[in-house]
Amino acid sequence: MKSIVIKQPNQLEIETRALPQPGAGEVRVKVKLAGICGSDSHIYRGHNPFARYPRVIGHEFFGIIDAIGEGVAPSRLGERVAVDPVISCGHCYPCSVGKPNVCTSLVVLGVHRDGGFSEYAVVPARNAWVVPDVIPDEHAVMIEPFTIAANVTGQVNPGAQDIALVYGAGPMGLTTIQVLKHVYQVKQVIVVDRIEERLEMAQRSGADLAINNLQQSLAAILEEKGIQPTLIVDAACHPAILQEAALLASPAARIVLMGFSSEPSSITQQSITGKEISIFTSRLNAMKFPIVIDWLSRGLIDPTTLITHTFGYQHITDALELFEKNQRQCCKVLLTFNP
C-alpha cells in the first residue's frame, strides 16, 4: 500500500508499505477520503511539539472496514466509518469524568501513532464510527472537523439569548459558526478575521455580521452598535486575543480558547473577575462523533461550504502548498485514496 510519511520536518515521502493486519479489538479501514488540517502542516514543518517522526499524518479520514481483528464482530466488515483520532485509556481521571481527549496517556492518530493519509489504516474498533448511508462520503470525512466545534459548544451551553463572537474564519471558526447558528440557533453570530474571502465564507456558513479588523477596530464597531458578546470563541488561536476578548465581553460571558501557543497572554484578574467571566479551553473532541453524525443526518450542518479543493493523494505536496499559501481561496482540502 501507499502511505504519506513525514520522515522528519520538511521531508515528505510517499512510501510503499506492507498491508497492515488488525490486532485484537482493531479494524482495518480502506481509506477513501482524508482532510488536510493545520496540524498536519505543522507536523510537516516541524512545528507540532507532540509529533514523533517518522509519521504517517492525517487524523480526518473516512473509509470502509475491510478486515477485523480478534474480538470484533464479523458484521462490521463493509461498514462505512469515520475514524475518531482520539485513543484513550478509559480509566484515568480525565477519562472517568468524560474527557478522554485529555487522557493522561493520550494517543492521537496522525500525531503519536500513524494516521489516515494512507490507502489502509488500522485503528481501534471503538474509534470507527458507522456513517449512515444518508451521509455522502464528502460529508463523512468532515465529521472530525465538526467534532471540534461540538466540543467547544458542548462546554458552554449556547442558547437563543447568546450573542456570539468568533475570532477567526478558518476551518475551526467556520464549523463553530455553523454549529452556533444552525444547531443552537443563537441570537447573533459575529465573526472577525483579516481576510475578506474568509469573511464571505463565514457569512455563507451563517454569520450575521462579518468584521475585518485589519481595516477597522473591532472594539469601536461593537461599541457603536451597542454589542457586548455573551459568548466568545478564539478560533484564531493567538495569545493576544484573550485580553481583548475580556474587554469586549458582557458580564457573565463565557470565553473559549482553542490555541496551543506557548507565548503568554496578558490579562488582569480584575478584567475577568469584575464581570465574573468564565474561561474554557477545548482540545480535540470528547466522544462527539455520534453527535455530529446526528447533526449531519438531520441536515443541520453543511460541510460543503468548507470544502474548496480535492486532490489525489499522489499530489500531496501540491495540496499542502496550496493549503499553506492560499488562505484566500483555500479552506478545506480533501485527499482521495481508494476510489
Salt bridges, closest charged atoms under 4 A:
GLU15 OE2 - LYS7 NZ 2.59
GLU15 OE1 - ARG17 NE 2.92
GLU26 OE2 - ARG113 NH2 3.28
ASP40 OD1 - HIS59 ND1 3.91
GLU60 OE2 - HIS59 NE2 3.96
GLU60 OE1 - LYS332 NZ 3.02
ASP66 OD1 - ARG28 NE 2.91
GLU79 OE1 - ARG76 NE 2.72
ASP114 OD2 - ARG17 NH1 2.94
ASP114 OD1 - ARG55 NH1 2.65
ASP133 OD1 - ARG80 NH1 3.99
ASP137 OD2 - LYS32 NZ 2.93
ASP137 OD1 - ARG80 NH2 2.75
GLU144 OE1 - HIS59 NE2 3.84
ASP162 OD1 - ARG254 NH1 2.83
GLU197 OE1 - ARG328 NH1 2.91
ASP208 OD2 - LYS181 NZ 2.85
ASP294 OD2 - ARG298 NH2 3.05
ASP302 OD1 - HIS139 NE2 3.95
GLU321 OE2 - LYS325 NZ 3.32
GLU324 OE1 - ARG45 NH2 2.86
